[in-house]
Amino acid sequence: MRDAALVALDDLEDEYAALDAIVAGLDGRAWDEPTPAEGWAVRDQVFHLAFSEELATTALLDAEAFGGRLAEMLGRLDDLEREFLVAARAVDPDALVRRWRDARSATVRALRAVHARDAHARVPWVSGTMSPASFATARLMETWAHGQDVVDALGVARLPTRRLRHIADLGVRTRAFSYAVHGLDVPDVAVLVRLDAPDGDTWTWGPGDAADRILGPAVDFCLVVTRRRHPDDTRLVADGRAAQEWLAVAQAFAGPATAGRRPGQFPVAAR
């Protein structure tokens, strides 16, 4: 069996390439299309990804420098977002794509180097330290989630792939975190998650005899845990109170609780 970190790294590079194929040929007007994230255009989403990859490389190469940068960022989040949007609007789209490509390549090189030295190394990040495999998964999740904002803005479709398994697994593993960021206690109730994979396989987490269950397409579960769809706008079935509560607060990414999408914003019939 292949090392989990190397699988995640290969899939991460494929996820980068999939989004690159969508944005690389956009005309100037498309870059300014508003995305479902209020106040953010397509260019802002790609700028955010480039910025995040640069921060990721700092975390992988210099933990102390990353700690200082993170503390500075957390101390001025409101100002930082305003500066971020101004900077994103000032960058030429071609230069922005080049910056993102350079930044993500640096992340992959640094991740592969860290893994080669110590597969069990702990890498600092916004949510705490994590293994190289988990770090790669987090980068894949963020790329896919912001890529969803881009395709929603452009009105284009993208086919789900087996790479979603990384995101679904992260969504399951962050159940307790999802409750915590909402100031809630996670219920002591097991939940079975059984998802239909894009290739016809079935992915399962949790005890098979659990009374509370989440069932449905893997892509829909990933959309919910990345807060890109409201549970009501998916084909997921949540049996039991614990399952329903989990979907309502599910959040696979670091940071404070976010509102996500409104119910009815993306009806299933429109997808």
Secondary structure as the mmCIF struct_conf table of DSSP 4:
data_model
#
loop_
_struct_conf.conf_type_id
_struct_conf.id
_struct_conf.beg_label_comp_id
_struct_conf.beg_label_asym_id
_struct_conf.beg_label_seq_id
_struct_conf.end_label_comp_id
_struct_conf.end_label_asym_id
_struct_conf.end_label_seq_id
HELX_RH_AL_P HELX_RH_AL_P1 ALA A 4 VAL A 23
TURN_TY1_P TURN_TY1_P1 ALA A 24 GLY A 25
HELX_RH_AL_P HELX_RH_AL_P2 GLY A 28 TRP A 31
TURN_TY1_P TURN_TY1_P2 ASP A 32 ASP A 32
HELX_LH_PP_P HELX_LH_PP_P1 GLU A 33 GLU A 33
STRN STRN1 PRO A 34 PRO A 34
HELX_LH_PP_P HELX_LH_PP_P2 THR A 35 THR A 35
BEND BEND1 PRO A 36 ALA A 37
TURN_TY1_P TURN_TY1_P3 GLU A 38 GLY A 39
STRN STRN2 ALA A 41 ALA A 41
HELX_RH_AL_P HELX_RH_AL_P3 VAL A 42 LEU A 61
HELX_RH_AL_P HELX_RH_AL_P4 ALA A 63 LEU A 74
TURN_TY1_P TURN_TY1_P4 GLY A 75 ARG A 76
HELX_RH_AL_P HELX_RH_AL_P5 LEU A 77 ALA A 90
BEND BEND2 VAL A 91 VAL A 91
HELX_RH_AL_P HELX_RH_AL_P6 PRO A 93 ARG A 117
TURN_TY1_P TURN_TY1_P5 ALA A 119 HIS A 120
STRN STRN3 VAL A 123 TRP A 125
TURN_TY1_P TURN_TY1_P6 VAL A 126 SER A 127
STRN STRN4 GLY A 128 MET A 130
HELX_RH_AL_P HELX_RH_AL_P7 PRO A 132 LEU A 154
TURN_TY1_P TURN_TY1_P7 GLY A 155 GLY A 155
TURN_TY1_P TURN_TY1_P8 ARG A 162 ARG A 163
HELX_RH_AL_P HELX_RH_AL_P8 LEU A 164 ARG A 173
TURN_TY1_P TURN_TY1_P9 THR A 174 THR A 174
HELX_RH_AL_P HELX_RH_AL_P9 ARG A 175 VAL A 181
TURN_TY1_P TURN_TY1_P10 HIS A 182 GLY A 183
HELX_LH_PP_P HELX_LH_PP_P3 ASP A 185 PRO A 187
BEND BEND3 ASP A 188 ASP A 188
STRN STRN5 VAL A 191 ASP A 196
TURN_TY1_P TURN_TY1_P11 PRO A 198 ASP A 199
BEND BEND4 GLY A 200 GLY A 200
STRN STRN6 THR A 202 TRP A 205
BEND BEND5 GLY A 206 GLY A 206
TURN_TY1_P TURN_TY1_P12 GLY A 208 ASP A 209
BEND BEND6 ALA A 211 ALA A 211
STRN STRN7 ASP A 212 PRO A 217
HELX_RH_AL_P HELX_RH_AL_P10 ALA A 218 VAL A 225
TURN_TY1_P TURN_TY1_P13 THR A 226 ARG A 227
BEND BEND7 ARG A 228 ARG A 229
HELX_RH_3T_P HELX_RH_3T_P1 PRO A 231 ASP A 233
BEND BEND8 THR A 234 ARG A 235
STRN STRN8 VAL A 237 ASP A 239
BEND BEND9 GLY A 240 GLY A 240
HELX_RH_AL_P HELX_RH_AL_P11 ARG A 241 VAL A 249
BEND BEND10 PHE A 253 PRO A 256
HELX_LH_PP_P HELX_LH_PP_P4 ARG A 261 ARG A 262
TURN_TY1_P TURN_TY1_P14 PRO A 263 GLY A 264
BEND BEND11 GLN A 265 PHE A 266
HELX_RH_3T_P HELX_RH_3T_P2 VAL A 268 ALA A 270
#
